[in-house]
């Protein structure tokens, strides 16, 4: 019974956190266009670098 109460409190805490995030339009961890561009550049550098090294 004690575990059920603790789990219900934890679920309520998590729900409040998600509601706060959604209300504030803050989505921590989402990637921006700059993140995608950087990832693309690094991927191309890795692929082209490996290709030149092996050629």
Secondary structure as GFF3:
##gff-version 3
##sequence-region A 1 55
A	DSSP	alpha_helix	2	23	.	.	.	ID=ss1
A	DSSP	alpha_helix	33	54	.	.	.	ID=ss2
###
